[in-house]
Structure formats: structure tokens, C-alpha cells
């Protein structure tokens, strides 16, 4: 890998996180000016999530066609256009319209870069990559707050869009660094050597023997042997149903669903729990809710160094153990225990997402890294989209005191699915 490429990838992930919290931080002032209700922001986030899920599932075809570098540039450009569109919106329906390219751009770059780093870089870089997302997610509300103080929300989105445009320009200039840095492709059999297709950052390997990893499906080329050629080399794509039949895939998707539901519920409802269930004033509760995200960002920075000595599987277990301790703290009486619990919740979440993604090539084979990463991203967004709002309903009709117990359910599901996945991987390794 060229020395200059990794900072470019980090920059792309900062751009991914930058607008994530901006809508939420600006909505109290946006809603009256757009004639929208406070709850209508849920419609915007659902449209964004739907676009993200769709582009995550389509990411393998897009990346095979255009390459990771070009997809990253196009995705950042889409989010830049959406943010500028937000700044010019005069009605709620216009905001919903611009949410479509926002979601499509976010999902494509998320899946493409996660798969790329999982294949080409060590585990610590995956942790630091997601730390960069935290930097962007923390910076977006800060930019918006400054713009709200000096102007209005439309200026905030315009400034964020301008930052995204600048990042897209830097990414465009970096495209030569991506040349020939390809994700492994599914293989077609032949007798000799390997061959790399030129253009659009694609490579289709062929050679004798067995596929290198589980899921590296063999497609007959119709040729008896000899040198690889374009006529015998075409990508072999598995359907989602076929991928689900691979041992361990369902378990990792359930684990990802549970983790993302856990993380989204933690962040979205911490302040509500602090205020309604623990009697903390609203201003203090809002600042305490930020502790969770600070814990994630700092935890991912630290876990990058820990991962130099600890493998992905045990990094995930370490995070789950910290979450269990954190939930005990949240359930204990006293503000000090709650404060510590919120920080530990973030620290516990920190290694799970990046370690799960980074382990994908080792668990299922590099040839399927992009396809399975896209599916994992989709299930992650489904988990956060469905389960966090469900807690809102439960909090309204039952009580916010359910918050830690609701989180316990997802922790149990995450641990159970994760250990089932580990057993499937061990069984395959022994076979």
C-alpha cells in the first residue's frame, strides 16, 4: 500500500461521520422554519437509512464496476450535493428529496471502505478508521452550533456541504494511489498462473486447485486450460440466499443487527433515561449523553493499539465484557455510577464494530469480503432503524426505566450470535 493512501481513507471516513449528527443538532430550529413537527425528523432519518441499506447491498456490483477509489469519490460528492440541497430547502418535502442521495452516498462508501481496509490493512487501522468517523460525527454538531450562533441552520448545512466538496476534491486527486489496489475477486479455474484485468480497478484471478477460501465459488470457464484470458474470466457472484447458506453468515448478521440496535439505542435515548428515569436536569443529561460518543471515539483510538496484541475475536469479547460491566453501573443507584456507566458503554462498543468487519476476510475469505461487508452494513442499519424507535414507543407507554434492560437483551443476543459464529469458524478450520 502506498504511504499516502491510508490518510486519504481516514479523511473519507471523517467525511462519512461529519453530517451524521448535524440534522439532529439543527432540527429544533429547522422544524419551525419548515413548518414541520418535531417528530418529523424520523421520516428524514428513515429515508436516509433506506438509501443506505440499498446502496450497501448493491456495493459489490458498484465497486466491481468502478473500483473503490471512484466509488468513494462519487459517494462523498453525493453527500456534498445532499447537504447543499438541505441548505436550500424551503419545505419539508424538499428535505426528504435530498435525503435520498445522502443515504445512497453514505451506504456505498461505508461498505466499500470497510471491505477495503479489512482486506488490505491490519486490525489497528480498522479501529482507527472508525475513530475517524467519531471525529467527524463530533465535528458536525460543532460546526452547526457555530453557524446557528452566527447565522442559521441553512448556513450550517452549506458550510458542511462545502467541507464535503473539498474532501471530494482531495479524494479525486488521490485516485492514482488507488490504481491496482483491488479487492480480491471471485476466481475462475484454469491451468496456469493468474491474470489481472485492466481498467476500473478489477482483478479476476484464475488458477488450478481449490478456491482459497470458503465461498470462493468456482465457475467453469469452458476452456480446457492454458493461459488465462478475457474470454474465460468473468466474476462469479453469489446471491444473498447463497451467501446466507454459508456457515456462520446468519450468526454474524444477527450479531451485527444486535450491536447496531444497542449502539443506536444507547446514543439516542441516554439523555431521556437520565432525565425521566434518574431525575437529572435536561442540560446535564444532554452533556452526559455525549459521554457515550466520547467513549466510542477514545475507545477506538486505544483499541487500535490493543489490537496489535489481541486478535479480533478477543477484542469483540473484551468489548462485550466492558458493556456488561457498564450496564451494571447504569443499574446501580447514584449519579457517579451512571456517569461511569455511560463512559464504559462507549468504551465497550468501541472495538466491536471494527473488529467484526476486520475479521470478515479471515472468517469467510477475501473473495467474499465486499459482499458480506455490504450485507453486514445493511443489517446494521436495519437494526438501528428499527430497534431504537421501538424503545421510544416502550419508553412512552411503559417507562424510560426500561433503558438498561432493553440494552441487556441486545447484549445477550450479540454474545450468543458471536459465540455461535466462533463455533462455525472453528468447525470449518478443523474440517
Buried (B, 14 or more C-beta within 10 A) or exposed (E): EEEEBBEBBBBBBBBBBBBBBBBBBBBEBBBEEBEBEEEBBBBBBBBBBBBBBBBBBBBBBBBBEBBBBBBBBBBBBBBBBBBBBBBEBEEBEBBBBBBBBBBBBBBBBBBBBBBBBBBBBEBBBBBBBBBBBBBBBBBBBEBBBEBBEEEBBBBBBBBBBBBBBEBBBBBBEBBEBBEEBBBBBBBBBBEEEEBEBEEEBBBBBBBEEEBBBBBBBEBEBEBEEEEBEEEBBBBBBBEEEEBEEBBBBBBBBBBBBBBBBBBBBBBBBBBBBBBBBBEBEEEBBBEBBBBBBBBBBBBBBBBBEBBEEBBBBBBBBBBBEBBBBBBEBBBEEEEEBBBBBBBBBBBBBBBBBBBBBBBBBBBBBBBBBBBBBBBBBBBBBBBBBBBBBEBBEBBEEEEBEBBBEBBBBBBEBBBBBBBBBBEBBEEBEEE
